[in-house]
């Protein structure tokens, strides 16, 4: 008998009919001879409606109270899912995050899990119950309700899987798994069968929206293997696990694409200490996330600094930079450009294979795609290109690294 | 400084605008120099929507899970109300029933309060907070979520007022208080300033829908004085309290009306032991609530038994009676009649004043209203009349007992 933690997102439990489907699926998993803990999210749309109500009564809703409010979304789903399983003849009980012993710090709306005491969970399982657990929430040691922020339900599933030493953790979502590239862009993209935590992290941070990085990081830290699979079919998914020697034979595991990027370039920056801190301090203070930073070697004591960011943040970021221009240098000026996209190739095989970047650049060149900026990490090479070129670029690189399906 | 418990029902907090009004009202009560605990219900409509969801996933929703589901309604209101108060510059915190130390038995969907440990409530108050408390809910000693059933939020307010020894408990609703009669029927009906627990109980059980009997019984048991008043204006309400000597000088405190009643008469019932048990056992098993029972003295060893009930239950009740007819006696037959209404006069003054019933009958006679059945208790006299006569009857009796406003 295996102990399995499953997680179903908001779309999978989006209405009563879908909840009944998920209930059937959970029950079948138990009837196959397993103990099941199923983590569920709020029904899609519920959280947004609650936020609308909060904004209607307050211009800046108290964070402590936001958690009390938002946690009701998952609480509704656990009750409905348990009812649905019982109606099918199964035996299920619901537990809120607090009841399940998920203790967090006190940072409301983005709490971190401090510690899980799954006494109640084990008792319920031992009595033959399916445990339906509310994702996204916990309580402080003082009994206050907290929520875990974006991607919180995935985190609940992975953390609970670690706490109960589950044999398997299954993250059900609305796609079949992690793909070598977005199948809407590259027709011959294939589902990846196995991927390492680090590759999954690079894919996530480069635009593959399957999971939030923090859940993957947590899984890596506690060695929780998990499978990403589709709640609407029974296709096998993608297994995310620790790195194994065989994995390095694949040079590039996948390609991720991020559109709607923009670039800011600051010209004639004096090459002296404190200048980068001045620029990026101003940007950080405005809570703008930046991605690639490139600075060329200087000549004549002056250099150019470029960085990319989401196009939505461009006007605000440019305004922040202009405020500090005078403090940077006498000739310093700023230029910006949107309509940019980022293409990243990810694979732990890059560590042991040489010439990977060269192969990528050759493929892009053959496809007549101009490269704007380049950024590399140990297991990733990213370039920015004109947004108009991104599909052609992805296609070319996908083929060049032998990722195309037969 | 007084400690006040206030309660606001689902209509009073039915949308964000009303929640802001309630928030303002609560804050003003605190700023007048009081400590405030405000009990709130689910926004009107929310509970019905949750029940619809439950029925969509299960033909017979698990009661444990219904409580997990329904308790989210009040949890949303406490968060929103606390946010709204904070947005007005106040300092409010929300507490669920469980967090406030409201412990109940384990009878899901209609739990009884076993015990309240208001440690957290006192701490929050002592720190200068307004405490916003979820009505209608509690937890078992094992930490399971329970709900208190109909009228549960009133009960929460009165029980919490008893537990914290509040100076005052205010039940805010959508009427100005308890009236001498329904003002839609009797134009000259007046608001009652003070009423005893027993009178309030008789009014409630005779059709005055201001409050459920169980909350009034709880208040009586623990000596909690409470005021019923309107959340939409600042008019003084009706004070419900223990009986005081002066109260007996008023013979009739109020008149209550119940429409849509029906009557079943069983003819030629053998006057022997066990027959009543047979009839009313069958009715009780079908969960039908009956009201007045009248049995005449027998002649020739046979008698007639009549009882009243809600017209909605008539077909079902008649069918139940027919099933046992043959077991009752050889000539026994059943008749039924709907289109009946009940008129009750209530007052503790009846105990010490004679001729009250006679005065009522005289008034009805003068108004040419025919009396069908009569039932009396120590502080109530009830009659049934044709539904067509009920307004005329109420008017006549209201005038006869000097209840008309100037």
Interface residues (C-beta under 8 A of the other chain):
Chain A: X16 X17 X19 X20 X23 X50 X53 X54 X56 X57 X58 X59 X60 X61 X62 X64 X65 X66 X68 X69 X71 X72 X75 X76 X78 X79 X80 X81 X82 X83 X84 X86 X87 X93 X94 X96 X99 X120 X143 X145
Chain B: X16 X17 X19 X20 X23 X50 X53 X54 X56 X57 X58 X59 X60 X61 X62 X64 X65 X66 X68 X69 X71 X72 X75 X76 X78 X79 X80 X81 X82 X83 X84 X86 X87 X93 X94 X96 X99 X120 X143 X145
